[in-house]
Amino acid sequence: MIAYETKTGKIVLSNEYFAKLIGNAVSSCFGVAGMAPHGKQKLRHLISKKDYTDKGVRIHGDINKINVDLHIIVVYGMNMNAIAKSITEKVKYVVNETTGITVGKVTVRIDGIKE
């Protein structure tokens, strides 16, 4: 959770908000077949087959800069470097335009390939 004070009050941005914002941005990138659950999300995925938009996204940081870890599934035959670069640029742009917070590092982990 990221919170900061303004002259009109306190603004709180939850990790779930960032995860959904980033998850939607990544899912719309060319070559991405989907997001892969990681950590506690794997257990949630096993219990509930519902597809969550925050699946595969982990955020850490503060108001000055956040870092993003992504777990994705790519489409077979696609250039993985191009996909990762596209995702990195889109995540940085979407987060900065939406919240004004800078994204420092985006780590893209490819957890699977879909044919």
MMTF fields as JSON, N, C-alpha, C and O atoms, coordinates in Angstrom:
{
  "mmtfVersion": "1.0.0",
  "mmtfProducer": "UNKNOWN",
  "numBonds": 459,
  "numAtoms": 460,
  "numGroups": 115,
  "numChains": 1,
  "numModels": 1,
  "chainsPerModel": [1],
  "groupsPerChain": [115],
  "chainIdList": ["A"],
  "bondAtomList": [4, 2, 8, 6, 12, 10, 16, 14, 20, 18, 24, 22, 28, 26, 32, 30, 36, 34, 40, 38, 44, 42, 48, 46, 52, 50, 56, 54, 60, 58, 64, 62, 68, 66, 72, 70, 76, 74, 80, 78, 84, 82, 88, 86, 92, 90, 96, 94, 100, 98, 104, 102, 108, 106, 112, 110, 116, 114, 120, 118, 124, 122, 128, 126, 132, 130, 136, 134, 140, 138, 144, 142, 148, 146, 152, 150, 156, 154, 160, 158, 164, 162, 168, 166, 172, 170, 176, 174, 180, 178, 184, 182, 188, 186, 192, 190, 196, 194, 200, 198, 204, 202, 208, 206, 212, 210, 216, 214, 220, 218, 224, 222, 228, 226, 232, 230, 236, 234, 240, 238, 244, 242, 248, 246, 252, 250, 256, 254, 260, 258, 264, 262, 268, 266, 272, 270, 276, 274, 280, 278, 284, 282, 288, 286, 292, 290, 296, 294, 300, 298, 304, 302, 308, 306, 312, 310, 316, 314, 320, 318, 324, 322, 328, 326, 332, 330, 336, 334, 340, 338, 344, 342, 348, 346, 352, 350, 356, 354, 360, 358, 364, 362, 368, 366, 372, 370, 376, 374, 380, 378, 384, 382, 388, 386, 392, 390, 396, 394, 400, 398, 404, 402, 408, 406, 412, 410, 416, 414, 420, 418, 424, 422, 428, 426, 432, 430, 436, 434, 440, 438, 444, 442, 448, 446, 452, 450, 456, 454],
  "bondOrderList": [1, 1, 1, 1, 1, 1, 1, 1, 1, 1, 1, 1, 1, 1, 1, 1, 1, 1, 1, 1, 1, 1, 1, 1, 1, 1, 1, 1, 1, 1, 1, 1, 1, 1, 1, 1, 1, 1, 1, 1, 1, 1, 1, 1, 1, 1, 1, 1, 1, 1, 1, 1, 1, 1, 1, 1, 1, 1, 1, 1, 1, 1, 1, 1, 1, 1, 1, 1, 1, 1, 1, 1, 1, 1, 1, 1, 1, 1, 1, 1, 1, 1, 1, 1, 1, 1, 1, 1, 1, 1, 1, 1, 1, 1, 1, 1, 1, 1, 1, 1, 1, 1, 1, 1, 1, 1, 1, 1, 1, 1, 1, 1, 1, 1],
  "groupList": [{"groupName": "MET", "atomNameList": ["N", "CA", "C", "O"], "elementList": ["N", "C", "C", "O"], "formalChargeList": [0, 0, 0, 0], "bondAtomList": [1, 0, 2, 1, 3, 2], "bondOrderList": [1, 1, 2], "singleLetterCode": "M", "chemCompType": "L-PEPTIDE LINKING"}, {"groupName": "ILE", "atomNameList": ["N", "CA", "C", "O"], "elementList": ["N", "C", "C", "O"], "formalChargeList": [0, 0, 0, 0], "bondAtomList": [1, 0, 2, 1, 3, 2], "bondOrderList": [1, 1, 2], "singleLetterCode": "I", "chemCompType": "L-PEPTIDE LINKING"}, {"groupName": "ALA", "atomNameList": ["N", "CA", "C", "O"], "elementList": ["N", "C", "C", "O"], "formalChargeList": [0, 0, 0, 0], "bondAtomList": [1, 0, 2, 1, 3, 2], "bondOrderList": [1, 1, 2], "singleLetterCode": "A", "chemCompType": "L-PEPTIDE LINKING"}, {"groupName": "TYR", "atomNameList": ["N", "CA", "C", "O"], "elementList": ["N", "C", "C", "O"], "formalChargeList": [0, 0, 0, 0], "bondAtomList": [1, 0, 2, 1, 3, 2], "bondOrderList": [1, 1, 2], "singleLetterCode": "Y", "chemCompType": "L-PEPTIDE LINKING"}, {"groupName": "GLU", "atomNameList": ["N", "CA", "C", "O"], "elementList": ["N", "C", "C", "O"], "formalChargeList": [0, 0, 0, 0], "bondAtomList": [1, 0, 2, 1, 3, 2], "bondOrderList": [1, 1, 2], "singleLetterCode": "E", "chemCompType": "L-PEPTIDE LINKING"}, {"groupName": "THR", "atomNameList": ["N", "CA", "C", "O"], "elementList": ["N", "C", "C", "O"], "formalChargeList": [0, 0, 0, 0], "bondAtomList": [1, 0, 2, 1, 3, 2], "bondOrderList": [1, 1, 2], "singleLetterCode": "T", "chemCompType": "L-PEPTIDE LINKING"}, {"groupName": "LYS", "atomNameList": ["N", "CA", "C", "O"], "elementList": ["N", "C", "C", "O"], "formalChargeList": [0, 0, 0, 0], "bondAtomList": [1, 0, 2, 1, 3, 2], "bondOrderList": [1, 1, 2], "singleLetterCode": "K", "chemCompType": "L-PEPTIDE LINKING"}, {"groupName": "GLY", "atomNameList": ["N", "CA", "C", "O"], "elementList": ["N", "C", "C", "O"], "formalChargeList": [0, 0, 0, 0], "bondAtomList": [1, 0, 2, 1, 3, 2], "bondOrderList": [1, 1, 2], "singleLetterCode": "G", "chemCompType": "PEPTIDE LINKING"}, {"groupName": "VAL", "atomNameList": ["N", "CA", "C", "O"], "elementList": ["N", "C", "C", "O"], "formalChargeList": [0, 0, 0, 0], "bondAtomList": [1, 0, 2, 1, 3, 2], "bondOrderList": [1, 1, 2], "singleLetterCode": "V", "chemCompType": "L-PEPTIDE LINKING"}, {"groupName": "LEU", "atomNameList": ["N", "CA", "C", "O"], "elementList": ["N", "C", "C", "O"], "formalChargeList": [0, 0, 0, 0], "bondAtomList": [1, 0, 2, 1, 3, 2], "bondOrderList": [1, 1, 2], "singleLetterCode": "L", "chemCompType": "L-PEPTIDE LINKING"}, {"groupName": "SER", "atomNameList": ["N", "CA", "C", "O"], "elementList": ["N", "C", "C", "O"], "formalChargeList": [0, 0, 0, 0], "bondAtomList": [1, 0, 2, 1, 3, 2], "bondOrderList": [1, 1, 2], "singleLetterCode": "S", "chemCompType": "L-PEPTIDE LINKING"}, {"groupName": "ASN", "atomNameList": ["N", "CA", "C", "O"], "elementList": ["N", "C", "C", "O"], "formalChargeList": [0, 0, 0, 0], "bondAtomList": [1, 0, 2, 1, 3, 2], "bondOrderList": [1, 1, 2], "singleLetterCode": "N", "chemCompType": "L-PEPTIDE LINKING"}, {"groupName": "PHE", "atomNameList": ["N", "CA", "C", "O"], "elementList": ["N", "C", "C", "O"], "formalChargeList": [0, 0, 0, 0], "bondAtomList": [1, 0, 2, 1, 3, 2], "bondOrderList": [1, 1, 2], "singleLetterCode": "F", "chemCompType": "L-PEPTIDE LINKING"}, {"groupName": "CYS", "atomNameList": ["N", "CA", "C", "O"], "elementList": ["N", "C", "C", "O"], "formalChargeList": [0, 0, 0, 0], "bondAtomList": [1, 0, 2, 1, 3, 2], "bondOrderList": [1, 1, 2], "singleLetterCode": "C", "chemCompType": "L-PEPTIDE LINKING"}, {"groupName": "PRO", "atomNameList": ["N", "CA", "C", "O"], "elementList": ["N", "C", "C", "O"], "formalChargeList": [0, 0, 0, 0], "bondAtomList": [1, 0, 2, 1, 3, 2], "bondOrderList": [1, 1, 2], "singleLetterCode": "P", "chemCompType": "L-PEPTIDE LINKING"}, {"groupName": "HIS", "atomNameList": ["N", "CA", "C", "O"], "elementList": ["N", "C", "C", "O"], "formalChargeList": [0, 0, 0, 0], "bondAtomList": [1, 0, 2, 1, 3, 2], "bondOrderList": [1, 1, 2], "singleLetterCode": "H", "chemCompType": "L-PEPTIDE LINKING"}, {"groupName": "GLN", "atomNameList": ["N", "CA", "C", "O"], "elementList": ["N", "C", "C", "O"], "formalChargeList": [0, 0, 0, 0], "bondAtomList": [1, 0, 2, 1, 3, 2], "bondOrderList": [1, 1, 2], "singleLetterCode": "Q", "chemCompType": "L-PEPTIDE LINKING"}, {"groupName": "ARG", "atomNameList": ["N", "CA", "C", "O"], "elementList": ["N", "C", "C", "O"], "formalChargeList": [0, 0, 0, 0], "bondAtomList": [1, 0, 2, 1, 3, 2], "bondOrderList": [1, 1, 2], "singleLetterCode": "R", "chemCompType": "L-PEPTIDE LINKING"}, {"groupName": "ASP", "atomNameList": ["N", "CA", "C", "O"], "elementList": ["N", "C", "C", "O"], "formalChargeList": [0, 0, 0, 0], "bondAtomList": [1, 0, 2, 1, 3, 2], "bondOrderList": [1, 1, 2], "singleLetterCode": "D", "chemCompType": "L-PEPTIDE LINKING"}],
  "groupTypeList": [0, 1, 2, 3, 4, 5, 6, 5, 7, 6, 1, 8, 9, 10, 11, 4, 3, 12, 2, 6, 9, 1, 7, 11, 2, 8, 10, 10, 13, 12, 7, 8, 2, 7, 0, 2, 14, 15, 7, 6, 16, 6, 9, 17, 15, 9, 1, 10, 6, 6, 18, 3, 5, 18, 6, 7, 8, 17, 1, 15, 7, 18, 1, 11, 6, 1, 11, 8, 18, 9, 15, 1, 1, 8, 8, 3, 7, 0, 11, 0, 11, 2, 1, 2, 6, 10, 1, 5, 4, 6, 8, 6, 3, 8, 8, 11, 4, 5, 5, 7, 1, 5, 8, 7, 6, 8, 5, 8, 17, 1, 18, 7, 1, 6, 4],
  "groupIdList": [1, 2, 3, 4, 5, 6, 7, 8, 9, 10, 11, 12, 13, 14, 15, 16, 17, 18, 19, 20, 21, 22, 23, 24, 25, 26, 27, 28, 29, 30, 31, 32, 33, 34, 35, 36, 37, 38, 39, 40, 41, 42, 43, 44, 45, 46, 47, 48, 49, 50, 51, 52, 53, 54, 55, 56, 57, 58, 59, 60, 61, 62, 63, 64, 65, 66, 67, 68, 69, 70, 71, 72, 73, 74, 75, 76, 77, 78, 79, 80, 81, 82, 83, 84, 85, 86, 87, 88, 89, 90, 91, 92, 93, 94, 95, 96, 97, 98, 99, 100, 101, 102, 103, 104, 105, 106, 107, 108, 109, 110, 111, 112, 113, 114, 115],
  "secStructList": [7, 3, 3, 3, 3, 3, 6, 6, 3, 3, 3, 3, 3, 7, 2, 2, 2, 2, 2, 2, 2, 2, 2, 2, 2, 2, 2, 6, 1, 6, 6, 3, 3, 3, 3, 7, 7, 7, 6, 2, 2, 2, 2, 2, 2, 2, 2, 7, 7, 7, 7, 7, 6, 6, 6, 6, 3, 3, 3, 3, 3, 7, 1, 1, 3, 3, 3, 3, 3, 3, 3, 3, 3, 3, 3, 6, 6, 1, 7, 2, 2, 2, 2, 2, 2, 2, 2, 2, 2, 2, 2, 2, 2, 2, 2, 2, 2, 2, 2, 7, 7, 3, 3, 3, 3, 3, 3, 3, 3, 3, 3, 3, 3, 3, 7],
  "xCoordList": [0.838, 0.0, 0.892, 1.876, 0.531, 1.263, 0.323, -0.764, 0.755, -0.06, 0.789, 1.98, 0.149, 0.83, -0.177, -1.361, 0.333, -0.503, -0.463, 0.583, -1.602, -1.694, -2.302, -2.672, -2.408, -2.977, -4.477, -5.052, -5.112, -6.547, -6.883, -8.05, -5.884, -6.153, -5.126, -4.085, -5.437, -4.535, -4.995, -6.186, -4.048, -4.346, -3.693, -2.504, -4.486, -3.992, -4.244, -5.378, -3.174, -3.273, -2.886, -1.76, -3.818, -3.555, -2.754, -2.725, -2.108, -1.376, -2.325, -1.941, -3.557, -4.552, -4.884, -5.075, -4.952, -5.208, -4.091, -4.35, -2.839, -1.707, -1.685, -1.415, -1.968, -1.94, -2.989, -2.713, -4.175, -5.222, -4.886, -5.078, -4.39, -3.994, -2.911, -3.011, -1.884, -0.77, -1.182, -0.786, -1.973, -2.437, -3.238, -3.066, -4.108, -4.884, -3.984, -4.187, -2.997, -2.075, -1.24, -1.061, -0.735, 0.102, -0.706, -0.233, -1.918, -2.753, -3.104, -3.388, -3.088, -3.421, -2.208, -2.359, -1.017, 0.187, 0.211, -0.218, 0.713, 0.817, 1.784, 2.886, 1.372, 2.21, 2.0, 2.546, 1.223, 0.955, -0.312, -1.39, -0.176, -1.316, -2.073, -3.26, -1.389, -2.04, -1.019, 0.184, -1.527, -0.694, -0.619, -1.575, 0.506, 0.705, 0.701, 1.402, -0.073, -0.082, 1.271, 1.975, 1.622, 2.859, 2.615, 1.688, 3.427, 3.327, 1.963, 1.461, 1.364, 0.058, -1.043, -2.095, -0.8, -1.801, -2.023, -3.114, -0.997, -1.149, -2.207, -3.033, -2.183, -3.171, -4.559, -5.513, -4.689, -5.982, -6.503, -7.702, -5.598, -5.992, -6.466, -7.391, -5.841, -6.256, -7.627, -8.436, -7.881, -9.147, -10.278, -11.356, -10.035, -11.048, -10.537, -9.476, -11.252, -10.843, -11.122, -10.874, -11.634, -11.913, -10.61, -9.565, -10.667, -9.497, -9.404, -10.243, -8.404, -8.217, -7.304, -6.342, -7.602, -6.78, -5.443, -4.507, -5.333, -4.068, -3.151, -2.09, -3.549, -2.76, -1.421, -1.376, -0.325, 0.997, 1.671, 2.69, 1.132, 1.703, 2.092, 1.318, 3.298, 3.756, 4.376, 5.223, 3.955, 4.405, 5.138, 4.718, 6.236, 6.883, 7.569, 8.114, 7.537, 8.141, 7.402, 6.669, 7.6, 6.952, 6.498, 6.489, 6.125, 5.577, 6.577, 6.173, 7.855, 8.871, 9.087, 9.276, 9.058, 9.333, 8.831, 9.004, 8.207, 7.79, 8.532, 8.962, 8.666, 9.225, 8.145, 7.335, 8.142, 7.082, 7.696, 8.632, 7.165, 7.528, 6.319, 5.213, 6.531, 5.448, 5.754, 6.9, 4.732, 4.827, 3.813, 2.606, 4.329, 3.451, 3.562, 4.491, 2.58, 2.584, 2.561, 1.728, 3.47, 3.572, 3.023, 2.86, 2.746, 2.28, 3.488, 4.519, 3.361, 4.44, 4.861, 4.013, 6.162, 6.684, 6.948, 7.406, 6.668, 6.865, 8.268, 8.848, 8.799, 10.098, 9.941, 9.294, 10.537, 10.36, 10.988, 10.448, 12.117, 12.733, 11.846, 11.722, 11.233, 10.338, 9.11, 8.653, 8.578, 7.417, 7.784, 7.044, 8.919, 9.347, 9.586, 9.22, 10.195, 10.439, 9.12, 8.95, 8.189, 6.878, 6.135, 5.53, 6.178, 5.513, 6.136, 5.423, 7.453, 8.147, 7.758, 7.452, 7.771, 7.417, 5.953, 5.635, 5.064, 3.637, 3.349, 2.585, 3.955, 3.741, 4.236, 3.542, 5.42, 5.959, 5.053, 4.794, 4.579, 3.716, 2.375, 1.943, 1.715, 0.374, 0.416, -0.425, 1.37, 1.45, 1.763, 1.152, 2.698, 3.059, 1.907, 1.642, 1.221, 0.109, -1.092, -1.79, -1.332, -2.504, -2.289, -3.177, -1.109, -0.885, 0.165, 0.202, 1.014, 2.104, 3.309, 4.271, 3.281, 4.379, 5.304, 4.844, 6.599, 7.599, 7.806, 7.855, 7.924, 8.25, 9.743, 10.257, 10.436, 11.883, 12.299, 13.017, 11.865, 12.309, 11.099, 10.246, 11.037, 10.002, 10.709, 11.489, 10.441, 11.022, 9.952, 8.903, 10.231, 9.271, 9.801, 10.894, 9.01, 9.366, 8.386, 7.172, 8.913, 8.064, 7.902, 8.855, 6.682, 6.396, 5.784, 5.542, 5.533, 4.96, 4.778, 4.861, 4.526, 4.283, 2.979, 2.767, 2.12, 0.841, 0.877, 1.258, 0.482, 0.487, -0.808, -0.978],
  "yCoordList": [-1.164, 0.0, 1.24, 1.319, 2.182, 3.437, 4.56, 4.719, 5.333, 6.43, 7.698, 7.66, 8.815, 10.099, 11.193, 11.081, 12.261, 13.397, 14.48, 14.757, 15.075, 16.262, 17.364, 17.127, 18.552, 19.648, 19.465, 20.085, 18.621, 18.393, 17.1, 16.855, 16.265, 15.031, 13.956, 14.213, 12.748, 11.61, 10.74, 10.468, 10.308, 9.423, 8.079, 8.005, 7.012, 5.664, 4.834, 4.727, 4.247, 3.364, 1.957, 1.73, 1.024, -0.335, -1.132, -0.801, -2.183, -3.078, -3.761, -4.055, -4.014, -4.636, -3.718, -4.185, -2.411, -1.46, -1.52, -1.617, -1.462, -1.53, -2.858, -2.89, -3.95, -5.265, -5.368, -5.923, -4.844, -4.881, -3.953, -4.32, -2.763, -1.814, -2.41, -2.364, -2.966, -3.536, -4.832, -5.075, -5.67, -6.92, -6.679, -7.395, -5.681, -5.351, -4.82, -5.145, -4.009, -3.465, -4.57, -4.593, -5.476, -6.566, -7.528, -7.973, -7.857, -8.8, -8.301, -9.099, -6.984, -6.422, -6.34, -5.964, -6.68, -6.624, -7.776, -8.887, -7.501, -8.495, -9.601, -9.321, -10.85, -11.992, -12.562, -13.619, -11.888, -12.377, -13.225, -12.734, -14.5, -15.408, -15.311, -15.631, -14.871, -14.735, -14.511, -14.418, -14.428, -14.23, -15.554, -16.33, -15.814, -17.05, -16.732, -15.818, -17.467, -17.214, -17.569, -18.452, -16.875, -17.16, -17.043, -16.355, -17.699, -17.605, -18.023, -19.098, -17.156, -17.429, -17.476, -18.076, -16.842, -16.831, -18.229, -18.526, -19.102, -20.474, -21.211, -21.931, -21.033, -21.673, -21.136, -21.908, -19.823, -19.216, -19.745, -19.983, -19.933, -20.435, -21.884, -22.271, -22.688, -24.081, -24.194, -25.044, -23.337, -23.379, -22.825, -23.416, -21.695, -21.039, -20.95, -20.373, -21.495, -21.477, -20.134, -19.975, -19.177, -17.846, -17.194, -17.375, -16.449, -15.775, -14.368, -13.516, -14.124, -12.84, -11.953, -12.441, -10.644, -9.736, -9.434, -9.003, -9.648, -9.389, -10.605, -10.578, -11.659, -12.884, -12.6, -11.991, -13.044, -12.907, -11.569, -11.307, -10.703, -9.362, -9.184, -9.507, -8.669, -8.35, -6.963, -6.667, -6.111, -4.726, -4.495, -4.998, -3.733, -3.289, -1.959, -1.724, -1.099, 0.223, 1.248, 0.906, 2.52, 3.604, 4.676, 4.452, 5.834, 6.903, 7.411, 7.903, 7.3, 7.782, 6.85, 7.307, 5.538, 4.581, 3.206, 2.79, 2.502, 1.125, 0.191, 0.593, -1.045, -2.098, -3.145, -3.401, -3.746, -4.673, -5.997, -6.027, -7.099, -8.448, -9.044, -9.03, -9.569, -10.149, -11.59, -11.941, -12.42, -13.814, -13.978, -13.847, -14.271, -14.316, -15.64, -16.422, -15.858, -16.973, -16.335, -15.47, -16.758, -16.159, -17.101, -18.3, -16.538, -17.298, -17.924, -17.273, -19.183, -19.914, -19.22, -18.771, -19.135, -18.579, -17.089, -16.517, -16.453, -15.003, -14.71, -15.527, -13.547, -13.107, -12.66, -11.651, -13.417, -13.146, -11.827, -11.139, -11.462, -10.176, -9.011, -8.033, -9.111, -8.045, -7.94, -6.838, -9.077, -9.085, -8.433, -7.586, -8.821, -8.271, -6.762, -6.018, -6.318, -4.879, -4.117, -3.047, -4.679, -4.051, -3.957, -2.929, -5.018, -5.037, -3.998, -3.254, -3.947, -3.001, -1.563, -0.785, -1.214, 0.146, 0.462, 1.559, -0.494, -0.249, -0.091, 0.791, -0.938, -0.847, 0.499, 1.155, 0.909, 2.197, 3.349, 4.262, 3.308, 4.372, 4.409, 5.471, 3.261, 3.205, 3.644, 4.434, 3.149, 3.511, 4.999, 5.673, 5.51, 6.916, 7.818, 8.817, 7.5, 8.328, 8.262, 9.259, 7.106, 6.931, 7.479, 8.123, 7.225, 7.578, 8.662, 9.289, 8.892, 9.848, 9.262, 9.981, 7.974, 7.306, 6.671, 6.083, 6.797, 6.251, 4.762, 4.327, 3.992, 2.574, 2.44, 2.82, 1.896, 1.763, 0.553, 0.682, -0.611, -1.85, -2.743, -2.914, -3.306, -4.276, -5.588, -5.664, -6.619, -7.932, -8.82, -9.051, -9.319, -10.18, -11.606, -11.891, -12.497, -13.916, -14.684, -14.577, -15.443, -16.231, -17.607, -18.381, -17.901, -19.144, -20.217, -21.332, -19.906, -20.909, -20.405, -19.209, -21.365, -21.052, -21.734, -22.914, -20.979, -21.511, -21.622, -20.68, -22.767, -22.964, -22.52, -22.614],
  "zCoordList": [0.0, 0.0, 0.0, 0.736, -0.824, -0.917, -0.49, -1.044, 0.499, 1.001, 1.049, 1.359, 0.735, 0.839, 1.115, 0.796, 1.722, 2.115, 1.042, 0.454, 0.807, -0.035, 0.815, 1.965, 0.267, 1.058, 1.277, 2.173, 0.468, 0.634, 1.361, 1.663, 1.65, 2.368, 2.072, 1.466, 2.51, 2.364, 1.194, 1.046, 0.368, -0.761, -0.486, -0.177, -0.602, -0.368, -1.62, -2.086, -2.163, -3.325, -2.869, -2.425, -2.979, -2.509, -3.529, -4.714, -3.05, -3.946, -4.924, -6.056, -4.499, -5.38, -6.555, -7.678, -6.294, -7.363, -8.407, -9.606, -7.925, -8.845, -9.598, -10.799, -8.896, -9.534, -10.64, -11.703, -10.401, -11.426, -12.586, -13.745, -12.29, -13.325, -14.217, -15.443, -13.6, -14.349, -15.039, -16.179, -14.364, -14.965, -16.237, -17.223, -16.221, -17.427, -18.54, -19.71, -18.185, -19.189, -19.822, -21.039, -19.013, -19.524, -20.375, -21.421, -19.944, -20.688, -22.08, -22.973, -22.272, -23.579, -24.51, -25.672, -24.03, -24.865, -25.862, -25.553, -27.054, -28.107, -27.688, -27.216, -27.859, -27.54, -26.155, -25.838, -25.32, -23.97, -23.998, -24.335, -23.642, -23.614, -22.291, -22.224, -21.251, -19.951, -18.859, -19.104, -17.668, -16.491, -15.735, -15.747, -15.081, -14.326, -12.835, -12.4, -12.053, -10.609, -9.992, -10.482, -8.919, -8.203, -6.709, -6.283, -5.92, -4.466, -3.947, -4.277, -3.124, -2.532, -3.58, -3.357, -4.724, -5.785, -6.357, -6.845, -6.304, -6.797, -5.986, -6.547, -4.67, -3.798, -4.09, -4.18, -4.24, -4.562, -5.889, -6.038, -6.863, -8.185, -8.102, -8.815, -7.239, -7.083, -6.424, -6.796, -5.449, -4.726, -5.577, -5.647, -6.222, -7.041, -8.473, -8.711, -9.402, -10.806, -11.483, -12.678, -10.722, -11.257, -11.731, -11.107, -12.814, -13.361, -12.769, -13.063, -11.952, -11.292, -12.135, -12.728, -12.192, -12.991, -12.32, -12.994, -11.014, -10.337, -10.326, -9.702, -11.004, -11.054, -11.727, -12.796, -11.098, -11.69, -11.505, -12.143, -10.644, -10.455, -8.989, -8.088, -8.762, -7.41, -7.428, -8.271, -6.5, -6.429, -5.111, -4.069, -5.153, -3.917, -4.173, -5.252, -3.18, -3.299, -2.474, -1.546, -2.818, -2.093, -3.075, -4.286, -2.556, -3.383, -4.421, -5.475, -4.142, -5.07, -6.257, -7.384, -6.003, -7.066, -6.65, -5.504, -7.594, -7.328, -8.286, -9.367, -7.863, -8.697, -8.903, -8.012, -10.081, -10.457, -10.881, -11.68, -10.34, -10.773, -11.473, -10.934, -12.676, -13.469, -13.814, -14.096, -13.793, -14.218, -15.35, -15.145, -16.556, -17.719, -18.466, -18.266, -19.332, -20.279, -21.666, -21.939, -22.54, -23.862, -24.934, -24.706, -26.093, -27.242, -27.923, -28.094, -28.308, -28.961, -30.257, -31.029, -30.491, -31.723, -31.684, -32.673, -30.563, -30.451, -29.911, -29.196, -30.256, -29.771, -28.317, -28.037, -27.4, -25.972, -25.549, -24.682, -26.142, -25.805, -26.211, -25.473, -27.377, -27.839, -26.943, -26.641, -26.521, -25.625, -24.294, -23.795, -23.717, -22.423, -22.513, -21.603, -23.599, -23.77, -23.903, -23.319, -24.679, -24.853, -23.526, -23.222, -22.744, -21.439, -20.513, -19.84, -20.481, -19.611, -19.93, -19.027, -21.196, -21.589, -21.286, -20.825, -21.544, -21.301, -19.811, -19.42, -18.976, -17.529, -17.004, -16.228, -17.42, -16.967, -17.395, -16.611, -18.621, -19.135, -18.409, -17.96, -18.291, -17.682, -16.221, -15.792, -15.459, -14.039, -13.877, -13.046, -14.655, -14.539, -14.967, -14.299, -16.049, -16.514, -15.57, -15.385, -14.981, -14.12, -12.716, -12.157, -12.141, -10.738, -10.532, -9.473, -11.522, -11.355, -10.644, -10.373, -10.336, -9.648, -10.686, -11.665, -10.461, -11.375, -11.107, -9.956, -12.182, -12.07, -12.3, -13.352, -11.304, -11.409, -12.21, -13.202, -11.8, -12.422, -12.672, -11.8, -13.87, -14.21, -14.523, -15.472, -13.731, -13.953, -14.564, -13.964, -15.776, -16.481, -16.439, -16.928, -15.85, -15.795, -16.669, -16.499, -17.588, -18.478, -17.85, -17.767, -17.409, -16.698, -17.585, -17.123, -18.829, -19.712, -21.129, -21.409, -22.017, -23.417, -23.832, -23.555, -24.491, -24.95, -26.473, -27.168, -26.966, -28.418, -29.034, -30.249]
}
